[in-house]
Amino acid sequence: TRLSIAVVGGGPTGVEMAGALAELKRGPLHNDMAHAAEHIDIYLIEAGPRILPMFTEMLSARATHDLQRLGVHVRTNTAVREIKSRQIVLKEGEPIPAEVTVWAAGVKGEPTAGLLNLPIVGSRIDTDENLEVNHYPNIWAIGDISGALAPDGRFYPMVAPVALQQAKFVAEQITAIAAGKPLKNFKYRDKGSMATIGRHKAIVEVG
């Protein structure tokens, strides 16, 4: 009998979770209960063609290689149709056994925007480039709920550095309004990204 643990979602959260589980299996569990460790399978399931798509293809490939060396079964181009109690049903192919499923395949914006009847774009509040809500002067939206677009036309990622920079920016905007100065457009400074794979492994992209 084998115990299968499946992590759904090949972004940084899913990769870190799969890597941590693999390290736990290889380390403390193997030392304390070697027989149990040998009968545990860990899967990382990603619908897209590669894990960590926000990184370069070279770094994605390196992360895949490192996870596989840790014993993780990395399954890309594998879309989930349904989660059942002991297996994951795929849109194509045989189901994957899963006694435990960890969902890391995406997040949805906080629903307060809809409750406030503010203009929505996708699941976020529609904002101008200066982070003011469209048609609602002096109301601002920052972080995961902000519909501000990056230069590439996509939403800014739902990560803490974006929210922190937007918070500081909006505080400066409010000060500018009080001083009668014009508003500016928000520009995010990407200082780099890191995805942790295991205790001693990570990939980093800077600049």
C-alpha positions in Angstrom: 0.0 0.0 0.0 1.3 3.4 -1.0 0.4 6.9 0.3 0.2 9.5 -2.4 0.4 13.2 -1.8 -0.4 15.5 -4.7 0.3 19.2 -5.0 -1.8 20.9 -7.7 -0.2 24.0 -9.2 3.3 24.5 -10.4 3.8 28.0 -9.3 6.2 29.1 -6.5 3.8 27.9 -3.7 3.3 24.5 -5.3 7.0 24.0 -6.0 7.9 25.0 -2.4 5.3 22.7 -0.9 6.3 19.7 -3.1 10.0 20.3 -2.3 9.3 20.6 1.5 7.3 17.4 1.4 10.1 15.6 -0.4 12.7 16.9 2.0 10.5 15.7 4.9 10.2 12.3 3.3 13.9 12.0 2.6 15.1 13.3 6.0 13.2 13.1 9.3 10.6 10.5 8.1 13.2 8.3 6.5 15.3 8.4 9.7 12.4 7.6 12.0 10.2 5.4 9.8 12.1 4.3 6.8 9.5 1.7 5.7 6.8 4.4 5.7 9.0 6.8 3.8 9.7 4.3 1.1 5.9 3.9 0.4 5.1 7.6 0.0 4.7 9.1 -3.5 4.7 12.9 -4.0 3.3 14.4 -7.2 3.4 18.0 -8.5 0.7 18.6 -11.1 0.8 21.6 -13.5 -1.7 22.3 -16.3 0.8 24.3 -18.3 3.8 23.0 -20.3 6.3 23.8 -17.5 6.4 24.7 -13.8 7.3 28.2 -12.6 6.2 29.8 -15.9 7.1 33.3 -14.5 10.8 32.3 -14.6 12.9 31.6 -17.7 12.7 28.2 -19.4 16.2 27.4 -18.2 15.3 28.0 -14.6 12.0 26.1 -14.9 14.0 23.1 -16.3 16.5 23.3 -13.5 13.7 23.4 -10.9 12.1 20.4 -12.5 15.4 18.5 -12.5 16.0 19.3 -8.8 12.5 18.3 -7.8 12.8 15.0 -9.7 16.2 14.4 -7.9 14.3 14.8 -4.6 11.9 12.1 -5.7 8.9 14.3 -6.8 6.9 13.1 -9.8 6.5 16.3 -11.8 3.5 16.1 -14.2 3.1 19.0 -16.6 0.4 19.4 -19.3 -1.8 17.8 -16.8 -5.1 19.5 -16.2 -7.3 18.6 -13.3 -11.0 18.0 -13.9 -12.1 16.9 -10.4 -10.7 16.2 -6.9 -12.1 13.1 -5.3 -11.5 11.7 -1.8 -8.6 9.4 -2.9 -7.7 10.4 -6.4 -7.4 13.3 -8.8 -9.4 13.0 -12.0 -7.7 14.5 -15.0 -9.2 16.0 -18.2 -7.1 13.5 -20.1 -5.3 10.4 -19.0 -5.5 8.0 -16.0 -6.4 9.5 -12.6 -3.6 10.2 -10.2 -3.9 8.6 -6.7 -4.0 11.1 -3.9 -4.7 10.4 -0.3 -3.8 14.0 0.4 -4.3 16.9 -2.1 -2.8 20.3 -1.6 -4.4 22.9 -3.9 -1.9 25.6 -5.0 -3.2 26.2 -8.5 -4.3 29.8 -8.2 -6.0 32.4 -6.1 -9.1 34.6 -6.5 -9.4 38.2 -5.5 -11.1 39.1 -2.3 -14.9 39.5 -3.0 -15.3 42.9 -1.3 -15.0 44.7 -4.6 -18.3 43.2 -5.8 -20.0 43.9 -2.5 -19.1 47.6 -2.8 -20.4 47.9 -6.3 -17.2 49.3 -7.6 -16.2 48.8 -11.2 -14.7 45.4 -11.7 -12.2 44.1 -14.4 -11.8 40.3 -14.1 -11.9 39.7 -10.4 -10.2 43.0 -9.4 -11.2 46.6 -9.0 -10.8 48.7 -12.1 -8.2 51.3 -11.5 -6.4 54.1 -13.4 -2.6 54.0 -13.9 -2.3 56.1 -10.7 -4.2 53.4 -8.7 -7.4 55.5 -8.2 -10.6 53.6 -8.8 -12.0 54.5 -12.2 -14.7 57.2 -11.9 -14.2 57.3 -8.1 -11.7 60.0 -7.3 -9.9 59.7 -3.9 -10.6 56.0 -3.7 -7.6 53.8 -4.2 -7.1 50.1 -4.7 -3.8 48.3 -4.0 -2.5 44.8 -3.8 -4.3 41.7 -5.0 -7.5 43.5 -5.5 -6.1 46.3 -7.7 -6.8 46.1 -11.4 -3.8 48.2 -12.4 -2.0 46.9 -15.4 1.7 46.3 -15.8 3.5 47.6 -19.0 3.0 44.2 -20.6 -0.8 44.6 -20.3 -1.3 42.0 -17.6 -2.3 42.5 -13.9 0.5 42.9 -11.5 1.3 39.6 -9.7 -0.4 38.9 -6.4 2.8 39.1 -4.3 3.7 41.2 -1.3 6.3 43.4 -2.9 3.7 44.8 -5.3 1.3 45.6 -2.4 4.1 47.2 -0.4 5.2 49.5 -3.2 1.6 50.4 -4.1 0.9 51.3 -0.4 3.9 53.6 -0.3 2.9 55.1 -3.7 -0.7 55.8 -2.6 0.5 57.5 0.6 2.6 59.8 -1.5 -0.3 60.4 -3.9 -2.6 61.5 -1.1 0.1 63.8 0.2 0.5 65.3 -3.3 -3.3 65.9 -3.5 -3.2 67.7 -0.2 -0.4 69.9 -1.5 -2.2 70.6 -4.7 0.2 68.7 -6.8 -0.7 66.4 -9.8 -1.0 62.7 -9.5 1.6 60.3 -11.0 1.3 56.9 -12.6 2.4 53.9 -10.6 5.5 52.0 -11.8 6.5 48.7 -10.1 10.2 48.1 -9.5 10.7 44.3 -9.8 13.7 43.5 -7.5 13.7 39.8 -8.5 11.9 36.6 -7.7 12.9 33.4 -5.9 11.3 30.0 -5.7 12.5 27.7 -2.9 12.8 24.0 -4.0 14.3 22.3 -1.0 16.3 23.0 2.2 19.4 23.9 0.1 18.0 24.6 -3.3 16.3 27.6 -4.9 16.2 29.4 -8.2 16.5 33.2 -8.3 15.9 35.7 -11.1 17.1 39.2 -10.7 17.3 42.1 -13.2 
